[in-house]
């Protein structure tokens, strides 16, 4: 009986892994209808890719905030769960603005009628998305 070489066994394992990986990838793309979504994402502009990943409403709000708040200011979110994926995306997109617990600006997302003592309306995007500034 011939002893199998380590390189043969490694090559066989990698080949089996590759076939399984391609199978799962192709199956998900075609049977779950994800191919159209991937093609749409690849064809989208940079702005369009942000809208797909961040969500259209949240990305519109982040763009509005980025244009409204002066550089070097600090902010905090209201209406976005702390440490959620949406929160992390917002912090990433708004960099170099910095998060702060005692922030000068409160970014209110999807909380119509929200108010807080010591803050007044700074800029309004729509009824549920607006910026409050410390008085």
C-alpha positions in Angstrom: 0.0 0.0 0.0 1.3 3.3 -1.1 1.5 6.2 1.4 -0.2 9.4 0.3 2.0 12.5 0.2 1.0 15.5 2.3 1.0 17.7 -0.8 -1.5 15.5 -2.5 -3.8 15.4 0.5 -3.6 19.2 0.9 -4.4 19.7 -2.8 -7.3 17.4 -2.6 -8.7 19.2 0.5 -8.3 22.6 -1.2 -10.0 21.3 -4.4 -13.0 19.9 -2.4 -13.3 23.2 -0.4 -13.2 25.2 -3.7 -15.9 23.1 -5.3 -18.2 23.4 -2.2 -17.6 27.2 -2.0 -18.5 27.7 -5.7 -21.6 25.5 -5.2 -22.8 27.5 -2.3 -22.0 30.9 -3.9 -23.8 30.0 -7.2 -26.7 28.4 -5.5 -27.4 31.6 -3.4 -27.0 33.9 -6.4 -29.5 32.0 -8.5 -31.9 30.2 -6.2 -32.4 33.1 -3.8 -32.5 35.8 -6.4 -29.4 37.7 -5.2 -27.8 38.0 -8.6 -30.0 41.0 -9.6 -29.1 42.7 -6.3 -25.3 42.2 -6.8 -25.5 43.4 -10.4 -27.5 46.5 -9.3 -24.8 47.2 -6.6 -21.9 46.8 -9.1 -23.6 49.1 -11.6 -24.4 51.8 -9.0 -22.4 55.0 -8.7 -20.5 55.6 -5.5 -23.4 57.6 -4.2 -25.8 54.9 -5.2 -23.7 52.2 -3.4 -23.8 54.3 -0.2 -27.6 54.4 -0.5 -27.8 50.7 -0.9 -25.6 49.9 2.0 -26.7 52.6 4.4 -30.3 52.7 3.4 -31.7 55.6 1.3 -33.3 57.6 4.2 -30.3 57.2 6.6 -27.8 58.2 3.8 -29.9 61.2 2.9 -29.9 62.3 6.5 -26.1 61.7 6.9 -25.4 63.8 3.8 -27.6 66.6 5.1 -25.8 66.5 8.5 -22.4 66.5 6.8 -23.3 69.6 4.8 -24.9 71.4 7.9 -22.6 70.9 10.8 -19.3 72.9 10.9 -16.1 70.9 11.0 -14.7 70.3 14.4 -18.1 70.0 16.0 -19.2 67.1 18.1 -22.6 65.3 17.9 -24.7 62.5 19.2 -27.5 60.4 17.7 -31.1 60.2 18.8 -33.2 57.5 17.2 -30.3 55.3 16.3 -29.6 52.5 18.7 -26.1 52.9 20.2 -23.5 50.4 18.8 -25.9 49.1 16.2 -24.7 48.6 12.6 -26.6 51.8 11.5 -24.9 53.7 14.4 -21.4 52.5 13.4 -22.1 53.4 9.7 -23.2 56.9 10.8 -20.1 57.4 12.9 -17.9 56.2 10.0 -19.5 58.4 7.4 -19.5 61.6 9.6 -15.8 61.3 10.5 -13.9 63.7 11.2 -16.9 65.0 13.3 -16.6 63.3 16.7 -19.2 61.6 18.9 -19.7 63.0 22.4 -22.1 62.3 25.2 -22.3 66.0 26.0 -22.6 67.0 22.3 -23.2 70.4 20.8 -25.4 68.9 18.1 -28.1 66.1 18.4 -28.8 64.3 15.2 -32.4 63.1 15.4 -33.4 60.3 13.0 -36.9 59.0 12.7 -38.2 60.6 15.9 -40.8 63.2 14.9 -41.5 65.8 17.6 -38.4 64.9 19.6 -37.1 67.6 21.9 -34.6 67.9 24.7 -34.0 70.5 27.4 -31.1 72.8 26.5 -31.4 72.3 22.8 -33.2 74.1 20.0 -33.9 73.3 16.4 -30.8 74.0 14.2 -31.8 72.6 10.8 -34.7 70.4 9.6 -34.5 67.9 6.8 -38.1 66.7 7.3 -40.5 66.0 10.1 -38.6 63.0 11.5 -35.0 63.9 10.6 -33.5 67.1 12.0 -30.6 68.6 13.9 -30.8 70.1 17.4 -28.1 72.5 18.7 -27.3 73.3 22.3 -28.6 76.7 23.3 
